Amino acid sequence: MERWLRHRYALVLPFVAFVLVGLVGGILNGATARGRLVDDFTDAGVKDGHLTVGLRSTWSAEDGSYVLENVPRTTSIRVDAGGYLRTSAPPVGGDVRLSPLAVTVQVNEAGVTPVVGVPSAQLRQDTRVLGTADTTGRTVISPHPGRDAKVLVCATGFASKEVTMRGVTLVIELSRDAAGDCPPLPTPTPNPNATPSPSPSPSASPAASPSPSPTGR
């Protein structure tokens, strides 16, 4: 019996040692990633960002902070957030700046409960229409107009409003105005230095074939 027990321990001990080595090695080689996801245009925290490495993942909190345990020190963390360019974070974490790709805009009628969207509202920048709201008042502008971009929001029957594009989601309210409408888009000023394209030269008329002389006798 004693010999059988020694034989059994001899078989089990290598397996236990292997598990312990793997566990200790994982702890020693892993890191706890801590940091914050930050909008690169506004410096505000980005909530609900998804951080993944292997089978482990976590989401950023309301202020953009995150904690991800036991991240291998030889890898990086993938970072995804709606409306932002995918990026990565080092295994020890830190602040991660996210570049906005698009902005989702909801245009609502001011002072109305429940909320009513403004259909066909336009968002303009200079001489361009960046987006036109659907029947619910929603539109997505892509690419993002840029850091602190000024945009005119207008719609028939509403007073126009200039807003600053901040973040990747924005709710705008327009007040009713019977005389309100989208102003005509300005016509781009022609460039006086532009060289006019040469007019095509008229095709030359084909030369008339000489009439054959009558055959002499």
C-alpha atoms as a printed R data frame, in Angstrom:
    type eleno elety resid chain resno       x      y        z
1   ATOM     1    CA   MET     A     1   0.000  0.000    0.000
2   ATOM     2    CA   GLU     A     2   2.779  2.397    0.915
3   ATOM     3    CA   ARG     A     3   4.557  1.669   -2.359
4   ATOM     4    CA   TRP     A     4   1.339  2.375   -4.280
5   ATOM     5    CA   LEU     A     5   0.903  5.730   -2.532
6   ATOM     6    CA   ARG     A     6   4.501  6.725   -3.336
7   ATOM     7    CA   HIS     A     7   3.894  5.825   -6.953
8   ATOM     8    CA   ARG     A     8   0.683  7.905   -7.024
9   ATOM     9    CA   TYR     A     9   2.403 10.937   -5.505
10  ATOM    10    CA   ALA     A    10   5.179 10.598   -8.061
11  ATOM    11    CA   LEU     A    11   2.594 10.898  -10.824
12  ATOM    12    CA   VAL     A    12   0.659 13.811   -9.310
13  ATOM    13    CA   LEU     A    13   3.505 16.010   -8.070
14  ATOM    14    CA   PRO     A    14   4.832 16.993  -11.542
15  ATOM    15    CA   PHE     A    15   1.349 18.131  -12.587
16  ATOM    16    CA   VAL     A    16   0.887 20.198   -9.402
17  ATOM    17    CA   ALA     A    17   4.314 21.755   -9.891
18  ATOM    18    CA   PHE     A    18   3.458 22.665  -13.478
19  ATOM    19    CA   VAL     A    19   0.222 24.378  -12.379
20  ATOM    20    CA   LEU     A    20   1.995 26.296   -9.611
21  ATOM    21    CA   VAL     A    21   4.740 27.461  -11.959
22  ATOM    22    CA   GLY     A    22   2.177 28.662  -14.462
23  ATOM    23    CA   LEU     A    23   0.165 30.457  -11.792
24  ATOM    24    CA   VAL     A    24   3.160 32.160  -10.220
25  ATOM    25    CA   GLY     A    25   4.590 33.020  -13.624
26  ATOM    26    CA   GLY     A    26   1.280 34.585  -14.690
27  ATOM    27    CA   ILE     A    27   1.181 36.712  -11.545
28  ATOM    28    CA   LEU     A    28   4.787 37.828  -11.893
29  ATOM    29    CA   ASN     A    29   4.519 38.541  -15.633
30  ATOM    30    CA   GLY     A    30   1.088 40.211  -15.476
31  ATOM    31    CA   ALA     A    31   0.248 43.832  -14.719
32  ATOM    32    CA   THR     A    32  -2.785 45.757  -13.545
33  ATOM    33    CA   ALA     A    33  -3.626 48.351  -16.171
34  ATOM    34    CA   ARG     A    34  -5.137 51.547  -14.780
35  ATOM    35    CA   GLY     A    35  -5.843 54.759  -16.617
36  ATOM    36    CA   ARG     A    36  -8.415 56.940  -18.322
37  ATOM    37    CA   LEU     A    37  -9.870 57.271  -21.815
38  ATOM    38    CA   VAL     A    38  -9.824 60.911  -22.928
39  ATOM    39    CA   ASP     A    39 -11.400 62.719  -25.897
40  ATOM    40    CA   ASP     A    40  -8.484 64.284  -27.780
41  ATOM    41    CA   PHE     A    41 -10.558 67.344  -28.770
42  ATOM    42    CA   THR     A    42 -12.179 68.164  -25.423
43  ATOM    43    CA   ASP     A    43  -9.983 66.460  -22.783
44  ATOM    44    CA   ALA     A    44 -13.204 65.009  -21.322
45  ATOM    45    CA   GLY     A    45 -13.412 61.412  -20.111
46  ATOM    46    CA   VAL     A    46 -14.914 58.886  -22.537
47  ATOM    47    CA   LYS     A    47 -17.370 56.475  -20.902
48  ATOM    48    CA   ASP     A    48 -18.297 52.988  -22.159
49  ATOM    49    CA   GLY     A    49 -15.010 52.499  -23.992
50  ATOM    50    CA   HIS     A    50 -14.219 48.786  -24.446
51  ATOM    51    CA   LEU     A    51 -10.727 47.579  -23.484
52  ATOM    52    CA   THR     A    52  -9.737 44.011  -24.375
53  ATOM    53    CA   VAL     A    53  -6.673 41.796  -24.180
54  ATOM    54    CA   GLY     A    54  -7.070 38.123  -24.972
55  ATOM    55    CA   LEU     A    55 -10.218 36.867  -23.217
56  ATOM    56    CA   ARG     A    56 -10.192 39.655  -20.625
57  ATOM    57    CA   SER     A    57 -12.077 42.901  -21.102
58  ATOM    58    CA   THR     A    58 -13.531 45.844  -19.223
59  ATOM    59    CA   TRP     A    59 -15.462 49.080  -19.863
60  ATOM    60    CA   SER     A    60 -14.504 52.620  -18.943
61  ATOM    61    CA   ALA     A    61 -16.532 54.362  -16.237
62  ATOM    62    CA   GLU     A    62 -18.476 57.629  -16.456
63  ATOM    63    CA   ASP     A    63 -15.278 59.679  -16.055
64  ATOM    64    CA   GLY     A    64 -13.343 57.523  -18.548
65  ATOM    65    CA   SER     A    65 -11.359 55.628  -15.883
66  ATOM    66    CA   TYR     A    66 -10.675 51.914  -16.254
67  ATOM    67    CA   VAL     A    67  -8.963 49.010  -14.471
68  ATOM    68    CA   LEU     A    68  -7.953 45.761  -16.188
69  ATOM    69    CA   GLU     A    69  -6.307 43.038  -14.091
70  ATOM    70    CA   ASN     A    70  -3.518 40.612  -15.001
71  ATOM    71    CA   VAL     A    71  -2.497 42.018  -18.383
72  ATOM    72    CA   PRO     A    72   0.558 40.260  -19.869
73  ATOM    73    CA   ARG     A    73   3.506 42.645  -19.913
74  ATOM    74    CA   THR     A    74   4.421 41.657  -23.465
75  ATOM    75    CA   THR     A    75   1.145 42.685  -25.090
76  ATOM    76    CA   SER     A    76  -1.011 45.779  -25.582
77  ATOM    77    CA   ILE     A    77  -4.650 46.532  -24.826
78  ATOM    78    CA   ARG     A    78  -7.088 47.151  -27.683
79  ATOM    79    CA   VAL     A    79  -9.295 50.197  -27.110
80  ATOM    80    CA   ASP     A    80 -12.625 50.755  -28.913
81  ATOM    81    CA   ALA     A    81 -15.207 53.483  -28.317
82  ATOM    82    CA   GLY     A    82 -18.162 54.545  -30.441
83  ATOM    83    CA   GLY     A    83 -17.327 57.466  -32.731
84  ATOM    84    CA   TYR     A    84 -13.560 57.223  -32.121
85  ATOM    85    CA   LEU     A    85 -10.611 55.746  -33.991
86  ATOM    86    CA   ARG     A    86  -9.496 52.371  -32.600
87  ATOM    87    CA   THR     A    87  -6.215 52.574  -30.707
88  ATOM    88    CA   SER     A    88  -4.200 50.649  -28.117
89  ATOM    89    CA   ALA     A    89  -2.876 51.130  -24.595
90  ATOM    90    CA   PRO     A    90   0.322 49.759  -23.007
91  ATOM    91    CA   PRO     A    91  -0.051 46.816  -20.579
92  ATOM    92    CA   VAL     A    92   0.457 49.114  -17.570
93  ATOM    93    CA   GLY     A    93  -2.380 51.397  -18.741
94  ATOM    94    CA   GLY     A    94  -2.252 55.177  -18.463
95  ATOM    95    CA   ASP     A    95  -4.257 57.937  -20.140
96  ATOM    96    CA   VAL     A    96  -5.364 57.022  -23.660
97  ATOM    97    CA   ARG     A    97  -6.294 59.873  -26.009
98  ATOM    98    CA   LEU     A    98  -9.015 58.993  -28.514
99  ATOM    99    CA   SER     A    99  -9.378 60.755  -31.878
100 ATOM   100    CA   PRO     A   100 -13.013 61.505  -32.866
101 ATOM   101    CA   LEU     A   101 -14.107 60.065  -36.228
102 ATOM   102    CA   ALA     A   102 -17.740 61.222  -36.368
103 ATOM   103    CA   VAL     A   103 -20.380 63.042  -34.340
104 ATOM   104    CA   THR     A   104 -23.998 61.939  -33.850
105 ATOM   105    CA   VAL     A   105 -26.359 64.915  -33.591
106 ATOM   106    CA   GLN     A   106 -29.936 64.930  -32.315
107 ATOM   107    CA   VAL     A   107 -31.942 68.086  -33.133
108 ATOM   108    CA   ASN     A   108 -35.050 68.542  -30.941
109 ATOM   109    CA   GLU     A   109 -37.772 71.143  -30.623
110 ATOM   110    CA   ALA     A   110 -37.144 73.328  -27.572
111 ATOM   111    CA   GLY     A   111 -39.626 73.299  -24.683
112 ATOM   112    CA   VAL     A   112 -41.616 70.255  -25.828
113 ATOM   113    CA   THR     A   113 -42.357 67.205  -23.653
114 ATOM   114    CA   PRO     A   114 -42.122 64.407  -24.638
115 ATOM   115    CA   VAL     A   115 -39.131 65.112  -26.844
116 ATOM   116    CA   VAL     A   116 -39.917 65.815  -30.504
117 ATOM   117    CA   GLY     A   117 -37.190 65.746  -33.144
118 ATOM   118    CA   VAL     A   118 -36.890 68.393  -35.864
119 ATOM   119    CA   PRO     A   119 -37.005 66.593  -39.219
120 ATOM   120    CA   SER     A   120 -34.878 67.838  -42.124
121 ATOM   121    CA   ALA     A   121 -32.838 70.158  -39.910
122 ATOM   122    CA   GLN     A   122 -29.568 71.031  -41.630
123 ATOM   123    CA   LEU     A   123 -26.103 71.402  -40.128
124 ATOM   124    CA   ARG     A   124 -23.925 73.740  -42.168
125 ATOM   125    CA   GLN     A   125 -20.322 74.855  -42.130
126 ATOM   126    CA   ASP     A   126 -19.465 77.764  -44.420
127 ATOM   127    CA   THR     A   127 -20.877 76.829  -47.840
128 ATOM   128    CA   ARG     A   128 -21.362 73.119  -47.096
129 ATOM   129    CA   VAL     A   129 -24.226 71.075  -45.711
130 ATOM   130    CA   LEU     A   130 -22.569 68.627  -43.325
131 ATOM   131    CA   GLY     A   131 -25.711 66.659  -42.574
132 ATOM   132    CA   THR     A   132 -29.513 66.655  -42.789
133 ATOM   133    CA   ALA     A   133 -31.605 65.192  -39.982
134 ATOM   134    CA   ASP     A   134 -33.974 62.296  -40.641
135 ATOM   135    CA   THR     A   135 -37.628 62.196  -39.550
136 ATOM   136    CA   THR     A   136 -36.549 61.763  -35.903
137 ATOM   137    CA   GLY     A   137 -34.159 64.738  -35.950
138 ATOM   138    CA   ARG     A   138 -31.039 62.573  -35.977
139 ATOM   139    CA   THR     A   139 -28.003 62.731  -38.250
140 ATOM   140    CA   VAL     A   140 -24.402 61.517  -38.221
141 ATOM   141    CA   ILE     A   141 -21.639 63.792  -39.462
142 ATOM   142    CA   SER     A   142 -18.543 62.020  -40.730
143 ATOM   143    CA   PRO     A   143 -15.736 62.894  -40.750
144 ATOM   144    CA   HIS     A   144 -15.857 64.959  -37.563
145 ATOM   145    CA   PRO     A   145 -15.877 68.710  -38.400
146 ATOM   146    CA   GLY     A   146 -12.850 69.256  -36.145
147 ATOM   147    CA   ARG     A   147 -11.844 70.647  -32.776
148 ATOM   148    CA   ASP     A   148 -14.306 73.366  -31.594
149 ATOM   149    CA   ALA     A   149 -15.803 73.638  -35.098
150 ATOM   150    CA   LYS     A   150 -18.655 76.159  -35.431
151 ATOM   151    CA   VAL     A   151 -21.761 74.805  -37.182
152 ATOM   152    CA   LEU     A   152 -25.039 76.531  -38.135
153 ATOM   153    CA   VAL     A   153 -28.205 74.513  -37.377
154 ATOM   154    CA   CYS     A   154 -31.362 75.561  -39.223
155 ATOM   155    CA   ALA     A   155 -34.789 74.270  -40.231
156 ATOM   156    CA   THR     A   156 -37.996 75.636  -41.750
157 ATOM   157    CA   GLY     A   157 -40.190 77.126  -39.023
158 ATOM   158    CA   PHE     A   158 -37.358 77.336  -36.466
159 ATOM   159    CA   ALA     A   159 -34.852 79.977  -35.389
160 ATOM   160    CA   SER     A   160 -31.326 79.172  -36.560
161 ATOM   161    CA   LYS     A   161 -28.579 78.549  -34.029
162 ATOM   162    CA   GLU     A   162 -24.786 78.382  -34.154
163 ATOM   163    CA   VAL     A   163 -23.273 75.617  -32.037
164 ATOM   164    CA   THR     A   164 -19.804 74.321  -31.255
165 ATOM   165    CA   MET     A   165 -19.101 70.685  -32.103
166 ATOM   166    CA   ARG     A   166 -17.790 69.008  -28.948
167 ATOM   167    CA   GLY     A   167 -17.482 65.275  -28.351
168 ATOM   168    CA   VAL     A   168 -19.032 62.556  -30.507
169 ATOM   169    CA   THR     A   169 -22.668 62.987  -29.399
170 ATOM   170    CA   LEU     A   170 -24.542 66.270  -29.300
171 ATOM   171    CA   VAL     A   171 -28.162 67.249  -28.545
172 ATOM   172    CA   ILE     A   172 -29.341 70.591  -29.978
173 ATOM   173    CA   GLU     A   173 -32.653 72.362  -29.333
174 ATOM   174    CA   LEU     A   174 -34.256 74.769  -31.805
175 ATOM   175    CA   SER     A   175 -37.042 77.216  -30.892
176 ATOM   176    CA   ARG     A   176 -40.143 77.649  -33.005
177 ATOM   177    CA   ASP     A   177 -40.132 80.717  -35.291
178 ATOM   178    CA   ALA     A   178 -42.733 81.058  -38.040
179 ATOM   179    CA   ALA     A   179 -40.310 83.143  -40.108
180 ATOM   180    CA   GLY     A   180 -37.340 80.851  -39.529
181 ATOM   181    CA   ASP     A   181 -35.755 78.997  -42.404
182 ATOM   182    CA   CYS     A   182 -32.389 77.863  -43.732
183 ATOM   183    CA   PRO     A   183 -30.760 80.784  -45.561
184 ATOM   184    CA   PRO     A   184 -29.626 80.207  -49.137
185 ATOM   185    CA   LEU     A   185 -26.144 78.807  -49.365
186 ATOM   186    CA   PRO     A   186 -23.645 81.443  -50.473
187 ATOM   187    CA   THR     A   187 -22.317 81.050  -53.967
188 ATOM   188    CA   PRO     A   188 -18.574 80.335  -53.971
189 ATOM   189    CA   THR     A   189 -16.576 83.340  -55.218
190 ATOM   190    CA   PRO     A   190 -14.885 82.555  -58.527
191 ATOM   191    CA   ASN     A   191 -11.107 82.726  -58.554
192 ATOM   192    CA   PRO     A   192 -10.055 85.723  -60.688
193 ATOM   193    CA   ASN     A   193  -6.641 84.149  -61.274
194 ATOM   194    CA   ALA     A   194  -8.074 80.987  -62.739
195 ATOM   195    CA   THR     A   195  -7.075 80.432  -66.358
196 ATOM   196    CA   PRO     A   196 -10.102 79.771  -68.541
197 ATOM   197    CA   SER     A   197 -10.043 76.522  -70.419
198 ATOM   198    CA   PRO     A   198  -9.353 77.024  -74.118
199 ATOM   199    CA   SER     A   199 -12.355 76.554  -76.371
200 ATOM   200    CA   PRO     A   200 -12.060 73.617  -78.697
201 ATOM   201    CA   SER     A   201 -11.076 74.697  -82.219
202 ATOM   202    CA   PRO     A   202 -13.708 74.043  -84.865
203 ATOM   203    CA   SER     A   203 -13.041 71.023  -86.988
204 ATOM   204    CA   ALA     A   204 -11.619 71.872  -90.339
205 ATOM   205    CA   SER     A   205 -13.946 71.184  -93.243
206 ATOM   206    CA   PRO     A   206 -12.769 68.236  -95.305
207 ATOM   207    CA   ALA     A   207 -11.133 69.243  -98.552
208 ATOM   208    CA   ALA     A   208 -13.401 68.775 -101.565
209 ATOM   209    CA   SER     A   209 -12.316 65.996 -103.886
210 ATOM   210    CA   PRO     A   210 -11.388 67.310 -107.349
211 ATOM   211    CA   SER     A   211 -14.001 66.572 -110.001
212 ATOM   212    CA   PRO     A   212 -12.740 64.149 -112.595
213 ATOM   213    CA   SER     A   213 -12.019 65.791 -115.923
214 ATOM   214    CA   PRO     A   214 -14.138 64.595 -118.815
215 ATOM   215    CA   THR     A   215 -12.511 61.942 -120.916
216 ATOM   216    CA   GLY     A   216 -11.200 63.437 -124.179
217 ATOM   217    CA   ARG     A   217 -11.707 61.689 -127.563
